[in-house]
Amino acid sequence: MKSYKFKLFPTEEQEAKLELSLDICRRTYNHLLSELSNGFGKSELSNYLLDLKVCYPEMKHVYSKVLQVETDRLFSNLSGLSASKKNGNKVGRLRFKGKGWKKTFVYNQSGFKILKGNEKNNLLHLSKIGDIKVILHRKLEGITKQIIIKKEVNNWYAIIQTDAIVKLECGDKEIGIDMSPSKFGVRSDGINMEMPKEIDVSLGKLKKAHRKLSRKIKESHNRMKARKLLQKRYWRLNNQKVNFYHQISYKLVKECRVIGIEDLCIKGLMMGYYNAKNFQKSGWSTFINKYLAYKAESAGCQIWQCDRFEPTTQRCSCCGEINPTKLELKDRIFNCPFCGLVLDRDVNASRNIIKYCRLGTNLCGADSSALEKEQESVMKQEKRRLSSEANHFNDW
Ligand SMILES: [Zn+2]
């Protein structure tokens, strides 16, 4: 499945209809959730929709299949919750959605049509809403299966999902990556993966927006304005991060056959580290789980994790000896007293990471299959997590 995201340009009238659809979907979801606690099953809930339509005639303003999707969504949320519980996470219960919480609704299989004009003048026909102007800046491949309509801050987007299969091809390099608090990461071939400067600028603006909001009187008009500004800042920062993650993960998978990463306990680092903000900023685990893992899997590129107790920073990547003097965070250069190697500490660590990964596969003949199995199970877990996240529509 391939997803394309396009901006919509609705007229005022169409925007009101989109808002109405979103709100009716939200209320329907809440109704279904309340009935679910009364012990209703999936088929009973679908019938219950018909009863609801009699009680609330405004539901007729929304395309019927859009409302049916809400039933599926409720059950996929439920299964996501129970899967999370099985993984040992502490879970609560599904919550009713308050006003403005819901951001998406779905046209599945029918009720939509793309009316193609010239490149800058296409129309997206949505049943019960109308023909909305859309600029299709990318060529669509495959048959359109569903369209997700999403509201982001004050803009509307259509996420068009087609049945085209994305096939990436991996490269032939073996690269280890060391996560660094100051940069995003350092590769074993010496290339820095730095976060773009505009993310820092956005973080500064975000801080200002937070400060502005805190000074406003509660429930005032100015506070609402400040809140909208803050939303916009968060939205922009998130877009920049997502763009960066996509670009860098695509590049990595394109170049590598094997990617070695360190298995870090991010939570522990954030709790005890003075550099917690930098770790939070870089979002390393999000990058691995949400962006790198699925790309690597589809391209056949392998991701191996290096044991977190392996002293990758202290060990010399040339002779393999462990440096007796502990490197502090401020020491950026690694000096080996045994073989005289002088190297950037992060490059040294990333070389150790990929070396460790190679050891596990090449030298221990019998163990290598066990390791592969373990990696496979990690990948499967990753996949399960990704699919459950996709079910929650978190990514949209
Ligand atoms: Zn050495």
Boltz pocket constraint, residues with backbone or C-beta under 6 A from the ligand:
constraints:
  - pocket:
      binder: B
      contacts: [[A, 316], [A, 317], [A, 318], [A, 319], [A, 320], [A, 321], [A, 336], [A, 337], [A, 338], [A, 339], [A, 340], [A, 341]]
      max_distance: 6.0
